[in-house]
């Protein structure tokens, strides 16, 4: 009880400080066109919280000694925002004059998230809806084996229940804005629409069939109400996720029609070009598709060439074009079947070693470190997982982008297998965690893959 009371007074004192700040700010500036976002992070993963609007970083705040933070937002725009801490993020909806507080425990990020302050009711409803959608994703797995008509009945009943919950919320919080209503309806409907888009493929998988199901055209009648380029929803996860599923459905249909001669990732690039008008969204799908196509060994050469044409003919993002150009050039540096060039990186003790000596007679996976240090935590987890799962392979971490002190501070891996080199190496000149697969003879089996590739474990098992 004492702990609960202490937590209560601590939270409300923090709320009082924000209210005071708002009053002082309004008095000083003579305007209310601001908002505040703050709170407390339990078991923080880093010392900062980052705040974004449509994927553009607006501000950040360093955690105090009590792991609290506060961000003042000026020139405010009503809408959904995103905050990030460590490697996780969540959405919040904010309007002018809101003073929104969060409290969360990183050990259970989404489930522990609670809002208080002005604007809390809207956001507590949204986070609860997010958790309902997560559970719904798991529960729906057993429904994909149903016929399209029975699946539709299940769809209708769940949609009706979620709409009833929102109607009840609106009766209790009647001042909700038109934009908030639009976002909530998107969060209610689009995850269910996504399930319809993936139904044909999942239905075949559930019943063990290779025959594409015949589906009543009315099953997809909801599409006429979908705006793939809705500017209010650009960057909003339920909308993003639906658009991806829709394009994947179109790409899969094309595969079925051409007897699986085309590549689904390249088909998605084509579908994005034909259906998406928003330049940034179109560029994202082109970028994602070219990555998958180039890094997938199973993609036929003719389809990789189609992906390259689609990307360079239509992408307007200069940064992405430069990155993919570099990727293609670097991939030529270590041709499959050739011996790995010998280099002499330093080990953790600062000793120069001959790389070819330590990989001799071993099936080896050389993993280049990500150039962005914020990605090291995910990289380390994946590296450690694979190293333990496949002890018969020699996993090596290699980088040339970090100075020695920073490199040492970032190592969360087996230090005996981590190496660093100062001199410029052309085949290391790449800004993503690339993996190079090498056989016992020291010959390259795969010169361009990465640890998170969906077929990566299949690829390493093919090393001879």
BELGIRA-V354016 format. One record per helix or strand of 3 or more residues. SS is the DSSP state (H for helix, E for strand). FROM is the first residue (numbers start at 1). LEN is the number of residues. If there is no record, write none. Layout:
# BELGIRA-V354016
ss->{SS	SS}
from->{FROM	FROM}
len->{LEN	LEN}
This chain:
# BELGIRA-V354016
ss->{H	E	E	E	E	E	E	E	H	E	H	H	H	H	H	H	H	H	H	H	E	H	E	H	H	E	H	E	E	H}
from->{2	35	48	56	68	79	88	99	106	114	120	148	178	217	237	264	279	301	318	355	364	373	394	404	415	418	426	434	443	456}
len->{28	8	6	7	6	7	7	7	7	5	24	25	30	9	21	12	17	14	14	4	5	17	6	7	3	3	3	5	8	6}
